[in-house]
Amino acid sequence: MTNPTAAELIARSNRLGSDPRVTNYAGGNTSAKGTETDPVTGEPVELLWVKGSGGDLGTLTESGLAVLRLDRLRALSKVYPGVDREDEMVAAFDYTLHGKGGAAPSIDTAMHGLVDAAHVDHLHPDSGIAFATSKDGEALTAKAFGDKVVWVPWRRPGWQLGEDIASIKAANPAAIGCILGGHGITAWGDTSDEAEANSLWIIKTAEDYIAANGRKDPFGTVKDGYTALSADDRRARAALLAPTIRGLVSTDRAQVGHFTDSDVVLDFLASTESARLADLGTSCPDHFLRTKVKPMLLDLPATASVEDQLARLHELHAQYRLDYQAYYDRNATPDSPAIRGADPLVVLIPGVGMFSYGANKQTARVAGEFYVNAINVMRGAEAISSYEPIDESEKFRIEYWALEEAKLQRMPKPKPLATRIALVTGAASGIGKAIATRLAAEGACVVIADLDLEKAQAAAAELGGTDVAIGIQANVTDENQVQAGVDAAVLAFGGLDIVVNNAGLSLSKSLLETTVADWDLQHNVMAKGSFLVSRAAARVLIDQKLGGDVVYISSKNSVFAGPNNIAYSATKADQAHQVRLLAAELGEYGVKVNGINPDGVVRGSGIFAGGWGAKRAAVYGVPEEELGAYYAQRTLLKREVLPENVANAVFVLCTSDLSHTTGLHIPVDAGVAAAFLR
């Protein structure tokens, strides 16, 4: 049973963490002090419950709490070696844990344990950080809050900051919290409700002060040519720019992207002060750990041509990498971790929006959310004063902190298809759904394209949230819908790496029964559809310069001549030769093109369920429900082929194990000698 104090803390944390005005994803931490019976002595023991390292307040559960014995934590003051060695105190927390201790204690644990209050909140609200990053933040804090909130000069999170805040609370009995210079806020209370109310009061008071006293144009005037394009135009422009930008920011390692064109971003980018402020970078540690110290800003108007913008982006990226390397070299010491890459994580395009990047979609999305927070902070600080983030050297100490490096090293090994973005056609059911499921399970972001939007979205939802998969409607016979589908993939995840041409159908008829409409339908969906999808996707793959995989789900029938199947088999032969043709053409761009030849995939197949199964069963003279078993018995391995078997082959083709394989067709038919490739 959850301790009542801990349950109260979780409820408060979830409320605070669900409000973007209060704190950002995985930002801030909360705590509560209470008692529990020691299972060894049977006596009450005073404990500290505090959000663990890396957790998120909005989704916090009991497993995300670190649990420490308060007496032992506070006793660490006797062995504190001083600020130059305060990082050693994090390891010392292990000796203060109660039982198994729950989640790993964060660097802010000292703040919560040493402050003499039953409940403590440390948060990163935009309005609070606006005060924290104002040039005259200390004077403004006194003016806006009186003696209820105390200014604390910037200090890196750690044991000393905890001691500083504990001393400030003791010396200021009227205070309910602090503004932490360059960082955020901390509030406390005797009860959970009081701590929450105090946190919200500080945030609301800061907001009200900025609204009542701030300049109305903190970002300056609007620059000619830099205002937002229409929604359709800016998304179209974003889709054109995104592949090249993703390729640039993936110079050191491949990244997934996220696109944001909110008013907050567009208004900032249209202003005369955006370049100056962007160059100052972010300040709150939670911000710049996810956005890097500064973004890359395109210094051309929205009215510039795509060609000019792309050319300038290449120049700016080269300069950004030089500048970041210089930043690292200026601040690194012999003990600093190695540079983690010199590419930007946030790219700003006036009139269009913001691209943010990370090792996965969630990280990319959160980086964008944090930069929106940073824009809000800059607006508030410029409204009441001038924005002045912490020094570059302090940013470096945080970014390349040994404790941060240790946290990164503890992260699980990436899955085989991590950072890869896949588009699978006809993926709401059958073989396509199995392929999408396997690719997502191996770490890829997946776009499920299907004629039926509702089914596509339902299939995507089964794979997880929109950070994992999205469903879109696309008729592969329609050039415009195909392009819209590729654009949707690019805007959802930043680019494209894997394309699976799976959409298909079949009509089992003899030559004399096959109509022109039957012929055209099957060729339009599979031959023409695969061509349209491959052509639209190839433009993205070429612009990214990251290689990629195009996979055709062809058929045993592409090489095997069977009765009553002319339109389907001829179409599959067309697809099979497209594989060879595109492998020859796209190889110079590092793009591999391969095919898979399944046979007898009855269970879960949309084609067989749509009448094809009944007709093929009639051709072979077996009951429809026994068709799968019939197909299995005619194979060399005597095994029925399932959608998952095809999905396995797609996965293998897209891994590094087959990095040197292109133009290949893999049979997934359990062994049909007549269909052996010769």
C-alpha positions, 0 to 999 in steps of 0.5 A, spaced: 500 500 500 502 506 498 504 511 504 499 516 504 504 522 504 507 519 498 500 518 495 499 525 496 505 527 493 504 523 487 497 527 486 500 534 487 506 532 482 501 530 477 497 536 477 503 540 477 506 536 471 500 536 467 500 544 466 505 547 461 505 553 465 508 550 471 513 546 468 516 542 462 516 535 460 521 531 465 522 538 468 523 540 476 521 535 482 517 535 488 518 532 495 514 530 501 517 528 508 513 523 512 513 517 517 513 510 515 514 504 520 521 501 519 520 493 518 526 492 522 525 495 528 518 496 528 519 504 530 517 510 526 522 512 521 522 519 518 523 519 510 523 523 504 520 521 498 522 525 492 521 525 484 527 520 481 532 522 476 529 523 469 522 522 471 516 526 469 511 530 474 505 529 470 506 522 469 509 520 476 507 514 479 510 510 486 515 507 482 518 514 480 519 516 487 526 515 490 525 514 498 531 516 503 531 516 510 531 523 512 536 523 518 541 519 514 541 524 508 541 530 513 547 527 516 551 527 510 552 534 511 558 532 516 562 529 510 560 534 505 567 535 502 565 542 499 563 545 493 569 543 488 567 536 490 560 536 491 558 531 485 561 526 490 554 527 494 550 524 489 553 517 490 553 518 497 545 518 497 545 510 496 547 510 503 541 513 505 536 509 501 530 506 505 529 499 503 531 498 495 530 506 495 525 506 489 528 510 483 535 513 483 535 520 487 536 526 482 542 531 483 536 536 486 535 531 492 539 535 497 535 541 496 528 537 498 532 534 504 535 540 507 530 545 506 526 545 513 519 544 510 515 538 509 513 539 502 518 542 497 516 544 489 522 545 484 519 547 478 521 551 471 515 555 469 516 560 463 514 566 468 519 564 473 525 563 469 523 570 465 525 573 472 531 568 473 534 570 467 532 578 467 539 582 467 536 585 474 532 579 476 534 580 483 531 587 484 525 585 480 524 579 484 524 584 491 519 589 487 514 583 484 514 579 490 516 583 496 519 578 502 515 572 500 520 570 495 527 570 495 532 571 490 538 566 489 544 567 485 545 562 479 549 556 482 549 549 479 544 544 482 547 540 487 549 539 495 551 546 496 545 549 492 541 545 497 544 548 503 544 555 500 536 554 500 535 551 507 539 557 509 535 562 506 528 559 508 531 559 515 533 566 515 527 569 511 521 566 515 516 570 511 518 567 505 514 561 501 520 560 496 525 562 491 527 565 484 533 561 482 537 565 478 538 563 471 534 557 473 527 556 475 523 557 482 523 553 489 517 553 493 515 550 500 509 549 505 507 545 511 502 541 507 502 538 500 496 543 498 500 549 501 506 547 497 502 547 491 498 553 492 505 557 494 508 554 487 502 557 483 502 563 487 509 565 485 507 563 477 501 567 477 504 573 480 510 573 475 505 572 470 501 578 472 507 582 473 509 581 466 503 583 463 502 589 467 509 592 467 512 589 461 513 592 454 508 590 449 513 589 443 519 585 447 521 582 441 521 589 437 518 590 430 516 585 425 521 584 419 519 585 412 518 578 409 519 574 415 512 574 417 508 567 417 506 564 410 499 561 410 498 554 413 498 550 407 504 554 404 509 554 410 507 546 411 509 545 403 515 549 404 517 545 410 516 539 407 521 541 401 526 543 406 526 538 411 529 532 408 536 537 407 535 539 414 535 532 417 541 530 413 545 536 415 543 535 422 545 528 422 552 529 420 554 526 426 549 521 428 542 520 425 536 524 428 529 524 428 525 530 427 519 534 429 516 540 426 512 546 429 509 552 426 505 555 432 504 562 433 509 563 438 514 560 434 512 564 428 511 571 431 518 570 434 521 569 428 518 575 424 521 579 429 527 584 429 530 581 435 530 574 434 537 573 431 540 577 437 536 573 442 537 566 439 544 567 439 544 568 446 541 561 447 537 558 452 539 558 460 535 553 464 539 547 464 533 543 462 532 547 456 539 547 453 540 540 455 535 538 450 536 544 445 543 545 445 546 552 447 543 555 441 539 554 435 541 554 428 537 560 425 536 561 417 537 569 416 533 569 410 526 571 409 520 567 408 519 570 401 526 567 399 526 561 394 527 554 396 534 554 392 536 560 396 534 557 403 537 550 401 544 553 399 544 558 405 542 552 410 548 548 408 553 555 409 550 556 416 550 549 418 558 548 416 559 555 421 554 552 426 559 546 427 565 550 427 562 555 432 560 549 437 567 545 436 570 552 438 565 552 444 567 545 446 574 547 445 574 553 449 571 550 455 573 543 455 578 540 461 582 534 460 576 531 464 571 533 460 567 528 456 568 527 449 564 532 444 557 529 443 556 532 436 556 539 433 550 539 429 544 543 432 538 540 435 533 546 433 533 549 426 529 555 425 526 558 419 522 564 419 515 564 416 515 557 416 517 554 423 521 550 427 525 543 426 527 540 432 531 533 433 533 527 437 534 520 438 527 518 437 521 522 436 519 523 443 526 527 444 525 531 438 518 533 440 520 535 447 526 539 444 521 543 440 517 544 446 523 546 450 525 551 445 518 554 445 519 555 453 525 558 452 521 563 447 516 565 452 522 566 457 525 571 453 519 574 451 518 575 459 525 577 460 525 582 455 518 585 457 520 587 464 528 588 463 533 584 458 534 577 457 541 575 460 542 567 460 547 564 465 554 564 462 557 560 457 562 556 461 556 555 466 552 552 460 558 547 458 559 545 465 552 543 465 552 540 458 558 536 459 557 534 467 560 528 469 553 526 472 550 528 466 554 523 462 553 518 467 546 518 466 547 518 458 551 512 459 546 508 463 541 509 457 539 502 454 542 500 447 538 503 441 534 498 438 536 496 431 532 501 427 532 506 432 532 513 428 529 510 422 523 512 419 518 508 415 512 508 410 508 502 409 503 502 404 496 498 405 498 497 412 492 497 416 491 490 415 495 483 413 502 483 411 502 491 411 500 491 418 505 485 420 511 489 417 509 496 420 508 492 427 515 489 426 519 495 424 516 499 430 518 494 435 525 494 432 525 502 434 523 505 427 517 511 427 512 508 422 507 511 417 501 507 416 498 509 409 492 505 407 485 507 403 481 507 409 484 512 414 480 510 420 483 503 420 490 506 418 489 510 425 487 505 429 493 500 426 497 506 428 494 507 435 495 499 437 503 501 436 503 506 441 502 514 441 504 519 435 511 518 437 511 511 434 506 511 429 501 515 425 496 513 420 494 517 414 489 516 408 493 515 401 490 512 395 497 509 391 494 510 384 493 518 385 499 522 384 497 527 389 495 523 395 502 519 394 506 526 395 501 528 400 503 521 404 510 522 403 510 529 406 506 527 412 511 522 413 516 528 413 513 533 417 511 527 422 518 525 423 523 529 419 524 525 413 524 518 411 529 512 411 524 506 409 519 505 404 515 498 403 511 498 397 505 493 400 499 496 397 495 491 393 489 487 391 488 481 386 482 478 382 483 471 380 480 470 373 482 466 367 485 470 361 478 470 357 474 472 364 479 478 365 477 485 363 480 491 361 478 494 368 481 488 372 487 489 368 488 496 369 485 496 377 491 491 379 496 495 374 494 501 377 495 499 384 501 495 384 505 497 378 503 504 378 502 505 385 509 502 387 512 507 382 509 513 384 511 511 392 518 510 390 519 516 386 516 521 391 520 517 396 526 517 392 526 525 392 527 525 400 532 519 400 536 523 395 536 530 399 537 527 405 544 523 403 543 518 408 541 512 404 535 508 405 531 502 403 526 501 398 522 494 399 517 491 394 512 486 397 512 482 390 510 475 390 512 468 388 507 469 382 512 474 379 517 468 377 512 462 377 506 461 371 500 459 374 493 458 371 487 464 372 492 469 374 494 473 368 493 480 371 496 479 378 502 475 376 504 480 370 503 486 375 507 482 380 513 481 375 512 489 373 514 490 381 519 485 381 523 488 375 522 495 378 526 493 384 532 491 379 531 498 375 531 502 382 537 498 385 541 500 379 539 507 379 539 509 386 545 505 388 549 511 387 545 515 393 546 509 398 539 507 397 538 499 397 532 496 393 530 489 394 524 485 394 520 479 397 516 474 394 511 471 399 506 465 397 500 462 400 499 468 406 492 466 407 491 468 415 490 475 416 491 477 409 486 482 406 487 479 399 485 472 401 479 475 405 476 479 399 475 473 395 481 471 392 482 466 397 475 463 395 477 463 388 484 460 389 481 454 393 476 453 387 482 453 382 486 448 387 479 444 388 480 445 396 475 448 401 477 455 402 478 454 410 483 449 408 487 453 403 493 455 408 494 448 409 494 446 402 499 451 400 503 449 406 503 441 404 506 443 397 512 447 399 519 444 401 518 445 408 511 444 409 510 450 413 504 455 412 507 462 411 504 468 415 504 475 415 509 475 420 514 471 416 514 477 411 515 482 416 521 478 418 524 479 411 523 486 411 526 487 417 532 483 416 533 487 409 533 494 413 538 492 418 546 493 417 547 486 417 545 486 409 548 493 408 551 491 402 545 487 399 541 491 393 537 488 387 535 482 391 528 478 391 527 474 397 522 468 397 518 467 403 514 461 401 516 455 405 520 453 399 516 452 392 521 449 387 518 452 381 519 459 383 526 458 385 530 464 382 535 462 377 
